[in-house]
Amino acid sequence: MKPDASRHDPRPEYLRALLAQAGLTQRAAAKLIGISDRQMRAHLCDPSIPGYRTPSYAVQYALEQLARR
């Protein structure tokens, strides 16, 4: 799969589904893609909660690649 930022889907439920598909914990995925546990939690929480950070396409793409392994 080639990166295509027009497919950016930052919804936490989409990212959680990728983690489930990859069979990884949030901590393991964060370590593999080079972000902190805290950043991963912030990307996966409800967008209405203070502290939510919209994940970049790079984070999404990295999780998609882990899910394809």
C-alpha positions in Angstrom: 0.0 0.0 0.0 1.3 3.4 -1.0 0.8 6.4 1.3 -2.1 8.6 0.2 -2.9 11.5 2.6 -6.3 12.0 0.9 -7.4 8.8 2.8 -6.7 10.5 6.2 -9.3 9.1 8.7 -8.4 10.3 12.2 -11.5 8.8 13.9 -10.4 7.0 17.1 -12.7 4.1 16.3 -11.0 3.5 13.0 -7.6 3.6 14.7 -8.8 1.2 17.4 -10.0 -1.2 14.7 -6.6 -1.1 13.2 -5.0 -2.0 16.5 -7.5 -4.9 16.9 -6.7 -6.1 13.4 -3.0 -6.0 14.2 -3.6 -7.8 17.5 -1.5 -5.2 19.3 -1.9 -3.3 22.6 -1.8 0.4 22.5 1.6 0.3 24.2 3.1 -2.2 21.8 1.8 -0.3 18.8 3.1 3.0 20.1 6.5 1.5 20.7 6.6 0.0 17.2 5.7 3.3 15.4 7.9 5.5 17.6 5.4 7.5 19.7 4.8 7.6 23.4 2.1 5.6 25.2 0.6 9.0 26.2 0.4 10.2 22.6 -1.3 6.9 21.5 -3.9 7.2 24.3 -4.5 10.8 23.3 -5.1 9.7 19.7 -7.6 7.0 20.7 -9.7 8.9 23.2 -13.1 10.5 22.5 -12.5 13.7 20.5 -14.8 15.7 22.9 -12.5 14.9 25.8 -9.8 17.5 26.7 -6.4 16.2 25.7 -7.6 14.6 22.4 -5.0 15.0 19.7 -6.0 14.5 16.1 -3.5 11.9 14.8 -1.4 12.7 11.8 -1.8 10.7 8.6 1.7 9.2 9.4 0.3 7.6 12.6 -2.7 6.3 10.7 -0.5 4.9 7.9 1.9 3.2 10.3 -1.1 1.5 12.1 -2.5 0.4 8.7 0.8 -1.2 7.9 0.9 -3.0 11.3 -2.6 -4.2 10.6 -1.6 -5.7 7.2 1.3 -7.8 8.7 
